[in-house]
Amino acid sequence: MTALICGSFAYDNIMVFPGQFKNHILPEKVHILNVSFMVPELRREFGGCAGNIAYNLNLLDKHAALPMGTVGVDFDPYACWMDRNGVSRRHVTVMDGTFTAQAFITTDLDDNQITAFHPGAMEFSHHYRLPDMEGITIGMVSPDGREGMLQHANQFVEAGIPFIFDPGQGMPMFDGSSLTHFIDQAAWVTVNDYEWQLMQERTGLSPHDITERVKALIITRGGDGSVIYVQDKRYEIPAATPKAVEDPTGCGDAYRAGLLYGLLNELDWETTGRIASLLGAIKIESHGTQNHVFTLDEFRTRFKENFGYYF
């Protein structure tokens, strides 16, 4: 049983400025802003929604994740990383003449961030149709190029494959009617609490309205856990306790991998939500989005420690 995860692959270039932006930006001069920050600390992480979700799902089940996306000519280091970690590249396509999507993030000592994002090859995701769906149980439409998200949702419907709609940071690309159409196509919808507010404002739909259209609506709330709405029922999922808080980036992608694992294994919603919660907590303990590791036995032990039972 496998999940086809459509979405982005990206390099996250993370820089730390050992000062405060506010001391170098003059408010009265922002109309002619021209600043440069010396950043002695730089690291490059492997990221992107499809890459992150597949990495996490692969930790739980080494045969479950099939990520799909378009990447650039600079993808070789990421490809080697995927191979080393046993994550499939069967549906990853290199686009000539483009770079892999990249984020350039500069953080100061007050945790303020200045980010530039280059979509690169991600913008060509609509050039590729979903593959032969034999053996694929569940799909996922996560942040990607706009046309790619629209077309892949349509193709999942045509193939009769139920999918999770995860708009994430792609939410601003869609108006209310487009979001409603995604919801009507999807089997499950997952958003964080901020994205939920945007979705509610743009579509005018309540949790009850959405659960009349899908099997479940999942809303994550950071340290406050998550809530899963199904028809006529609401499950409150507690947050798992991390051993340390190092970096929340990618926590949502880890959570979504837990949802896929629970759905693939036909687990109940209370257990599925708790698996997702624990995956997010484990991710928080490491810098970057794909640097945490564990065995399934270790994961089950931590699950018991957090929630009082084994799944």
C-alpha positions in Angstrom: 0.0 0.0 0.0 1.6 3.3 -1.1 0.8 7.0 -1.1 1.6 9.2 -4.2 2.6 12.5 -2.7 2.5 15.4 -5.2 4.3 18.5 -4.2 7.5 20.5 -4.1 11.2 19.6 -3.6 13.4 22.5 -2.5 16.7 23.6 -1.0 16.4 25.6 2.1 19.4 27.9 2.4 19.4 29.1 6.0 21.6 32.0 7.1 22.0 33.5 10.6 22.8 37.2 11.0 24.5 37.7 14.4 22.8 41.0 15.1 19.4 42.7 14.8 17.8 43.8 11.6 16.2 46.8 13.3 19.7 48.3 14.0 20.4 48.4 10.3 17.1 49.5 8.7 16.2 53.1 9.1 12.4 53.5 9.0 12.6 57.0 7.4 14.7 55.5 4.6 12.7 52.4 3.7 11.7 53.9 0.4 15.3 53.7 -0.8 16.2 50.5 1.1 19.7 49.2 0.3 21.1 46.9 3.0 23.6 44.1 3.2 24.0 41.6 6.1 27.1 39.6 6.8 26.1 36.0 7.6 28.9 33.9 8.9 26.6 31.0 9.5 25.0 29.2 6.5 23.6 25.7 6.0 21.7 24.1 3.2 18.9 21.7 4.0 16.9 19.4 1.9 13.2 20.4 1.9 10.0 21.0 0.0 6.6 19.5 1.0 6.7 16.3 -1.1 10.3 15.6 0.0 9.7 16.3 3.7 6.4 14.2 3.8 8.0 11.3 2.0 11.1 11.3 4.2 8.9 11.1 7.3 6.6 8.5 6.0 9.6 6.4 4.9 10.8 6.4 8.5 7.6 4.6 9.5 7.2 2.4 6.4 10.1 2.1 3.9 7.7 1.1 1.0 4.8 3.5 1.5 6.1 6.8 0.1 6.1 7.8 -3.6 6.9 11.5 -3.9 6.3 13.2 -7.2 7.6 16.6 -8.3 9.7 18.5 -10.8 13.3 19.6 -9.9 16.2 21.4 -11.6 19.6 20.6 -12.9 21.1 21.2 -9.5 19.2 18.3 -7.9 22.1 15.8 -7.7 23.0 16.3 -4.0 19.3 15.9 -3.1 19.0 12.8 -5.3 22.0 11.2 -3.5 20.3 12.1 -0.1 17.1 10.4 -1.2 19.0 7.3 -2.4 21.0 7.1 0.9 17.7 7.2 2.9 15.8 4.8 0.7 13.2 7.3 -0.6 11.9 6.6 -4.1 12.8 8.9 -6.9 10.7 7.1 -9.5 8.4 10.0 -10.0 10.9 12.9 -9.6 11.6 14.6 -12.9 14.5 16.9 -13.7 13.6 19.9 -15.9 16.5 21.1 -18.1 17.4 24.8 -17.9 15.9 25.3 -14.4 17.0 25.2 -10.8 15.3 23.3 -8.1 13.0 25.5 -6.0 15.0 27.3 -3.3 14.3 29.4 -0.2 16.9 31.8 1.1 16.1 32.6 4.7 18.1 35.0 6.9 17.3 35.1 10.6 18.5 37.7 13.1 19.1 37.3 16.9 15.4 38.3 17.5 14.2 35.5 15.3 13.0 37.9 12.7 13.3 36.5 9.2 13.8 37.8 5.7 13.0 35.2 3.1 13.2 35.0 -0.7 11.7 32.1 -2.6 12.5 31.0 -6.1 10.0 28.4 -7.4 12.2 27.2 -10.2 11.3 23.8 -11.6 8.2 23.6 -9.3 6.4 25.9 -11.8 6.6 23.1 -14.4 4.8 20.5 -12.3 1.7 20.6 -14.5 3.8 19.2 -17.4 3.6 15.8 -15.9 0.5 13.6 -15.4 0.1 11.2 -12.5 1.7 7.8 -13.3 0.0 4.4 -13.6 -1.9 4.2 -10.4 -1.5 0.4 -9.9 -0.7 -0.2 -6.2 -1.3 3.4 -5.2 -3.9 3.5 -2.4 -3.9 7.2 -1.4 -2.9 10.4 -3.1 -1.8 13.8 -1.7 -1.9 17.2 -3.3 0.5 19.4 -1.3 2.0 22.9 -2.2 3.4 22.9 -5.7 3.0 25.0 -8.9 -0.6 26.3 -9.1 -1.5 24.5 -12.4 0.2 21.3 -11.2 -2.0 21.3 -8.0 -5.2 21.8 -10.1 -4.3 19.2 -12.7 -3.1 16.5 -10.2 -6.3 16.8 -8.2 -8.3 16.3 -11.3 -6.2 13.3 -12.3 -6.7 11.7 -8.9 -10.4 12.0 -9.3 -10.2 10.5 -12.8 -8.2 7.6 -11.5 -10.6 7.0 -8.6 -7.9 7.5 -6.0 -8.9 9.3 -2.8 -6.5 12.1 -1.8 -5.6 14.5 0.9 -5.8 18.2 0.0 -3.0 20.1 1.8 -2.9 23.7 0.4 -0.3 24.9 2.9 1.7 27.9 1.7 0.0 27.5 -1.7 -3.2 28.9 -0.2 -2.7 32.5 -1.5 -2.8 31.2 -5.1 -6.5 30.1 -4.9 -9.7 32.0 -4.5 -12.8 30.7 -2.7 -14.3 28.9 -5.6 -11.0 27.1 -6.4 -10.6 26.0 -2.8 -14.2 24.8 -2.7 -13.6 22.8 -5.8 -10.5 21.2 -4.3 -12.6 20.3 -1.2 -15.3 18.8 -3.3 -12.7 16.6 -5.0 -10.7 15.6 -1.9 -11.4 12.8 0.6 -9.6 14.6 3.4 -8.5 18.2 4.0 -5.6 19.3 6.3 -4.5 22.8 7.2 -2.9 24.6 10.2 -5.0 27.0 12.2 -3.8 30.1 10.3 -4.6 28.4 6.9 -8.0 27.4 8.3 -8.9 31.0 9.0 -8.0 31.9 5.4 -9.9 28.9 4.0 -12.9 29.8 6.1 -12.8 33.4 5.0 -12.5 32.6 1.3 -15.0 29.8 1.1 -17.5 30.7 3.8 -17.5 27.1 4.8 -17.7 25.9 8.4 -16.1 22.7 9.7 -19.6 21.1 9.5 -20.0 22.2 5.9 -16.6 20.7 4.9 -17.2 17.4 6.7 -20.4 17.1 4.7 -18.2 17.0 1.7 -15.1 15.1 2.9 -14.3 12.2 5.2 -12.3 14.4 7.6 -11.0 17.9 8.2 -7.8 18.1 10.2 -6.6 21.4 11.7 -3.2 21.5 13.4 -2.6 24.1 16.2 1.1 23.8 17.1 1.7 23.3 20.7 -2.0 23.1 21.4 -2.3 19.8 19.5 -4.8 19.3 16.6 -8.4 18.7 16.0 -10.0 16.2 13.6 -13.6 16.8 12.4 -15.6 14.0 10.9 -19.3 13.9 10.4 -21.1 14.6 13.7 -17.8 14.1 15.7 -14.8 16.0 16.8 -11.5 14.5 18.0 -9.2 16.5 20.2 -5.6 15.3 19.6 -3.1 16.3 22.3 0.4 17.5 21.3 3.2 15.0 22.0 6.1 16.2 24.1 9.4 16.9 22.3 12.7 16.2 24.2 14.0 19.6 23.0 12.8 22.4 20.8 15.4 23.1 18.1 13.5 24.0 14.9 9.8 23.9 14.1 10.3 24.1 10.3 8.8 21.1 8.6 6.7 20.0 11.7 3.5 20.3 9.6 4.9 18.1 6.9 5.9 15.5 9.5 2.4 15.6 10.9 0.9 15.0 7.4 3.2 11.9 7.0 1.6 10.6 10.2 -1.9 11.1 8.7 -0.9 9.1 5.6 0.5 6.3 7.7 -2.7 6.0 9.7 -4.9 6.1 6.6 -2.8 3.5 4.8 -3.0 1.2 7.8 -6.7 1.9 8.4 -6.1 3.1 12.0 -8.7 4.9 14.0 -8.6 8.7 14.1 -7.5 9.0 17.7 -4.4 6.9 16.9 -3.8 8.4 13.5 -3.8 11.9 15.0 -1.4 10.9 17.8 1.0 9.3 15.4 1.0 12.5 13.4 1.5 14.5 16.6 4.5 12.5 17.7 6.1 12.7 14.3 5.8 16.5 14.5 7.3 16.5 18.0 10.3 14.4 16.9 11.0 16.7 14.0 11.1 19.7 16.3 14.0 18.1 18.1 16.4 18.6 15.1 17.4 21.5 12.9 16.3 21.2 9.3 13.4 19.1 8.0 15.0 15.8 7.2 17.7 15.3 9.9 15.8 13.3 12.5 16.0 9.5 12.5 14.3 6.6 14.5 13.3 3.0 14.2 9.7 1.9 14.2 10.3 0.2 17.6 11.7 3.4 19.0 8.7 5.3 17.7 6.3 2.9 19.2 8.1 3.2 22.6 7.8 7.0 22.5 4.2 6.7 21.5 3.5 4.6 24.6 5.4 7.1 26.8 3.3 10.0 25.4 -0.2 8.4 25.1 -0.2 5.4 27.3 -0.7 2.6 24.8 1.0 0.9 21.8 -0.5 1.2 18.3 
